[in-house]
Amino acid sequence: MSTSTDTLERHLAADLRTIDGLADDSFARELYRAMASRALSHSGDEGHITLSWARAEDLVNGTRESLNLPPIEGLAGSGGEGEVSNRVRDALADAGWTSRPENTTRHDDSHVDSPADPPPRSRGETEPPEWERQAHAEADANQRR
């Protein structure tokens, strides 16, 4: 039976903390590119995980933050997604991970995206504006009809 994507993602997140080089911004960017648009497999697990661009960015920045390093803004969609440098390939291999191109010709249940974020609020705004509350109330009333 394949290992769940949640388990693979936890293993990947833990293993990323063991990789040297994350303090180097260029290495962290290369790591992002090597995880985005790729199918990642771990030697001790069955199955694979494919990360959305946003999720790959989340994992790189989350790992950097856990090491008291600042996040790198704007990784997702920054270009080069799917490219694997030799030094990142070697670092992932040392951690037990292999990478191959993502198969985009079919649906992949192992694809992991970032959790949806609510739309941003204006600075200092704690409650939605009146027009938004009214629009939601009208939409709810229409659904009940």
C-alpha positions as CSV (number, residue, x, y, z in Angstrom):
1,M,0.0,0.0,0.0
2,S,1.3,3.5,-0.8
3,T,2.3,5.8,1.9
4,S,-0.2,8.7,2.4
5,T,0.7,12.1,1.0
6,D,0.4,13.5,4.5
7,T,3.0,11.1,5.8
8,L,5.3,11.7,2.8
9,E,5.0,15.4,3.3
10,R,5.9,15.1,7.0
11,H,8.9,13.0,6.1
12,L,10.0,15.5,3.5
13,A,9.6,18.4,5.9
14,A,11.7,16.6,8.6
15,D,14.3,15.6,6.1
16,L,14.7,19.1,4.7
17,R,15.8,20.2,8.1
18,T,18.8,17.9,7.8
19,I,20.0,19.3,4.5
20,D,23.0,21.6,4.7
21,G,22.9,24.7,2.6
22,L,19.5,26.2,3.4
23,A,21.2,29.3,4.8
24,D,22.4,30.0,1.2
25,D,19.5,31.8,-0.6
26,S,20.6,30.5,-4.0
27,F,20.6,26.9,-2.7
28,A,17.2,27.4,-1.2
29,R,15.9,28.7,-4.5
30,E,17.4,25.7,-6.3
31,L,15.7,23.4,-3.7
32,Y,12.3,25.1,-4.4
33,R,12.8,24.5,-8.1
34,A,13.7,20.9,-7.6
35,M,10.6,20.3,-5.5
36,A,8.1,22.2,-7.6
37,S,6.6,20.3,-10.6
38,R,8.4,17.2,-9.6
39,A,7.3,13.8,-8.2
40,L,9.4,13.1,-5.0
41,S,9.8,9.6,-3.6
42,H,11.5,8.5,-0.4
43,S,13.5,5.4,-0.3
44,G,11.8,4.0,2.8
45,D,8.2,4.7,1.6
46,E,6.0,3.6,-1.2
47,G,4.4,6.1,-3.5
48,H,5.4,9.7,-4.2
49,I,4.3,13.3,-3.5
50,T,4.0,16.1,-6.0
51,L,4.0,19.6,-4.6
52,S,2.3,22.7,-6.0
53,W,4.5,25.7,-6.5
54,A,3.0,27.3,-3.5
55,R,3.4,24.2,-1.3
56,A,7.1,23.8,-2.4
57,E,7.6,27.5,-1.4
58,D,5.9,26.8,2.0
59,L,8.2,23.9,2.7
60,V,11.4,25.7,1.8
61,N,10.4,28.8,3.8
62,G,9.0,26.8,6.7
63,T,12.3,24.9,6.9
64,R,14.3,28.1,6.8
65,E,12.1,29.6,9.5
66,S,12.6,26.5,11.7
67,L,16.3,27.1,11.4
68,N,15.9,30.8,12.3
69,L,16.5,32.0,8.8
70,P,14.3,34.5,7.0
71,P,11.9,33.3,4.3
72,I,12.5,34.0,0.7
73,E,9.6,36.0,-0.7
74,G,8.2,35.3,-4.1
75,L,9.5,31.8,-4.7
76,A,6.3,30.3,-6.1
77,G,6.2,31.0,-9.9
78,S,9.6,32.6,-9.9
79,G,10.8,30.4,-12.8
80,G,12.8,27.3,-13.3
81,E,10.2,25.1,-11.6
82,G,11.1,21.4,-12.2
83,E,14.8,22.1,-12.7
84,V,17.1,20.1,-10.5
85,S,20.7,21.2,-10.0
86,N,23.4,18.7,-9.2
87,R,24.0,20.0,-5.7
88,V,20.3,19.8,-4.8
89,R,19.9,16.4,-6.4
90,D,22.8,15.2,-4.3
91,A,21.4,16.8,-1.1
92,L,18.0,15.2,-1.6
93,A,19.6,11.8,-2.4
94,D,21.6,12.0,0.8
95,A,18.4,12.6,2.6
96,G,16.8,9.5,0.9
97,W,14.7,11.3,-1.7
98,T,14.6,10.9,-5.5
99,S,12.9,13.3,-7.9
100,R,11.4,12.8,-11.4
101,P,9.4,15.0,-13.6
102,E,5.7,15.4,-12.6
103,N,3.3,13.6,-15.0
104,T,0.9,16.5,-16.0
105,T,-1.1,14.4,-18.5
106,R,-3.3,12.9,-15.8
107,H,-4.8,13.7,-12.4
108,D,-2.4,12.8,-9.6
109,D,-3.9,12.1,-6.2
110,S,-0.5,12.7,-4.6
111,H,-0.5,16.4,-5.6
112,V,-0.4,18.6,-2.5
113,D,-1.3,22.2,-2.5
114,S,-1.1,24.9,0.2
115,P,-4.2,25.5,2.4
116,A,-6.4,28.2,1.0
117,D,-5.8,31.6,2.5
118,P,-8.7,34.0,3.2
119,P,-8.6,37.2,1.3
120,P,-6.5,39.9,3.0
121,R,-8.2,42.5,5.1
122,S,-7.3,46.2,5.2
123,R,-4.8,47.3,7.8
124,G,-6.4,47.5,11.2
125,E,-9.7,46.1,10.0
126,T,-10.9,43.4,12.4
127,E,-14.5,43.0,11.1
128,P,-15.5,42.8,7.4
129,P,-16.9,46.0,5.9
130,E,-20.6,46.5,6.0
131,W,-21.0,45.9,2.2
132,E,-19.3,42.5,2.6
133,R,-21.5,41.5,5.6
134,Q,-24.6,42.5,3.6
135,A,-23.5,40.6,0.5
136,H,-23.0,37.4,2.6
137,A,-26.4,37.8,4.3
138,E,-28.1,38.2,0.9
139,A,-26.2,35.2,-0.6
140,D,-27.2,33.1,2.5
141,A,-30.9,34.2,2.1
142,N,-30.8,33.3,-1.6
143,Q,-29.4,29.8,-0.8
144,R,-32.2,29.2,1.7
145,R,-34.9,30.0,-0.9
